[in-house]
């Protein structure tokens, strides 16, 4: 494998998945897929500029994935030419469109469902494509596993994704104790949901704090206001 959290390492993971007998599928196949399958999704929390290189890299390796975009992000605007071009190019490369939705300020589950359905429909109309995957932003801050969405929408934090389907995430450039390479090689999970955030991956290794400092400067926010408690704990621990 190449340097940690480099595009070279990511390409290595994609190739290794194929070597280990996995194929990549969309979330519309969750009910029907058989054999070794990876449902690969990307939550676009921050800068849009890290989407194209990852989408291109996956395309070069014959991989399709689901890109979940926020419509109300504090870090990028969705009503811009950059947003339109980023999503259009992602779809052109054969990837799927998903919705990233922040429910942290909404107490009522029924209201969440109503707004998710509306936002998903708006994205479908705007880009002329069907949407299945809905990923919730910062799900540890507000329970979302119990939220049932009307078909064909799929809550990527639904119970099945943590019981019958394995899970791995690169959150905060840490993997949360999971050895993803070993997960692939062992075949312990026939099906895996893999969450990758494009901003953590670059041409060469770069520490998490350096990336966050870069992002804070880019969006004009003090680094202290950007850091989450988990990120600060990782930094304090020397990550």
N, C-alpha and C positions, 0 to 999 in steps of 0.2 A: 504494500500500500504506500501511497505518496504521503506528503505531510498531512497532519490532521487538519480537517476542515478546509482542505484545498479542493479545487475542482478535480484535480488528479485523483485524490482519494475517493471523491464522490463517484467518478467514473469507474473506479475500481469496484465500488460497492455494486453499481449497476451490473457490471460484467459478472461479478461473483454470483449475484442473484440468479442470473441466467445459467451459469455453470452448475448451480445447486438445484436446478430444475424449477425455478420460480418464473412465472410470467407476471406482467403488470396489467392490472385491470381497473376499470372505472367502478365507482360505487353503485352504478346501476346493476352490477353483476353480483352484489352481495348475496342475494337470495338464490342465485343459480350457479355460481362458479364452483368448480370442483378441482381437486388437485392442489398443487402448490401455487398460491396466488399472493401477490403484494398489491394492496390498495395504497398507492403512493399519493400523498396530498401535500400541498404547500400552503401554509397560511401566510398571507402577505400582510405583515404587521407594519412594516416600515417602508423604506425607499423602494420605488418601483424599478429603479435601474438595475437591481440585482435579479430581476425576473428573466430578462432576455438571455443572458449567458447560460443560466441553468436550463431554460427551456430548449435552447439550441443544443446544449450538451446532451440532454436526454434524447432529443431527436436523432442526434448523430449515433447514439448507441441503441436506437430502435426501441426506446422506452416512451410510453405515454403516461402522463400523470395528471392530477387534478389541481388546478390553481384556484385558491379561494381568496377572493378580494373583498375588502371592506368598502362599503359605500359611504361611511361616515368616519373615516380615519382622521386622527389628529396629525398624522405624519405624512399623508399624501392626499391630494384632492382627486375625487373620482369624476368630477365634471370638467375634465381637461383633455387636450389633444394627446398628452403623454399617456394618460390612462387608457384612452381609446386605442392608441397605437400599440400599447403593451398587451392589452387583452386580445386585440385582433391578431397580432403576430403569434401569440401563444396558441390561439385556436388554429391559425394557419399551419402551425407545426404539428397539429394533430392532437393537442392536449385538450383536456376537458375543463370547462368553467365551473367553479364552485363559488358559494357565498360564504364569506367570513362575517360573522354577526356578533356584535357586542350587546349582550343581554344584561350586563352587570347593573344597569340602572333601571331595569324593568322587573318589578316584583311579581307580577301576575304571569304565570306560564301561558295562559290563553292569549294574552296580549303579545307575548313573545312570538307565539305561533303565527298570529295574525300579521305581525310586522315582517317576520321571516318570509312568509308566503308572498307578501306584497313586494319585498325587496328582490326575491328570487325571480318573480314574474317580470319585474322591471329590467333586470339584467338579461333575461331571456329575450325580451322584446328588443332591447338595445343592441344585442349582438347576434340575434337570429340563431340561437342555439339552445338546446335543452340543458337544463341544470338539474343535478341530482344531489350532490354533496353540500351539506351545510355544516360548517365547523364554527363552534362558538369561541369567541375571544376570551382568553383568561378564564377558563371554566372553573378554576379552583376558587375564584372569588364569588361565584354564584352557581348553585347546583343546576346542572343542565342535563344530566344523564336520564332523568325521568321525562324529559320533554319529547313527546311523540309528534312527529311531523306528518302531514298527509302525503301519501304516495303521489309522485315518485320521489319526493324529497327524503333524504337520509340524514339523520343526526349522527355525525361521525363520533359523537361521544355517547351513543346509545350503549346499553349494557352488553350487547353481543360483542362489541369491540374490545371488551376487557375480560371476556369469559371464553367464548368459543374461538375468538380471533386474537392472535398475538398483537402486541403494540410496542413500537419503538419510536422515540422522538429525540431530535437533536436540540431540544429546548435549552437555551442559554449556553449552547456550545458545550454541553455536559453529558448528554445521553442518560442522565439520571441513573447511573450505575449499570446500564445495559451495554453489553458487548455485542454490537450489531453484527460484526463479522462472525462471531461465534454462533449467534442466533441463526444466521443463514446456513452456516456449515453443519450445524447440528440437526437442522430440519425439525426441531422440536415443535414448531408451529406450521401446520399446513398452510394456514392463511395468516397474513400479517398486515396490519395497518402501519404504514411508515409515514411519520410527519417530519418534513424537512422545511426549514425556514431559509430561503435563498440568501438572506443577508449574512448568515453565519459562514458562507462558503466563498472563498476568494481564490485567486490564482496561486497565492502562497499563504502559508500559515500566518495568522494575525491574532493576537490575544483578544479575548472577548471584550475586555475593558477598552482596548484601543478602538475596536469597532463601535462601541457605544459612545466613546468620546467623539469619534468622527461623525456619528449620526447626530449627536447633540449639537455639534457645531453647524451641521448642515441644516437642521430645522430651527436653529436659534433658541435652544432650550438648555438651561443649566443642567449639567450631567447629574446633579443630585436629584433633580425633578424627574429625570428619565429613568433612573435605576429602580428596579423593583426590589422587594425585600430578598427574594431568592437570588437575584443577581448580586446584591450587596454581600449576601452570605457567602456566595461562591468566591467573590473577590477577596473577602476577609480570610477565606480558607486557602487562598493562594492559587485559585483556578486561573 
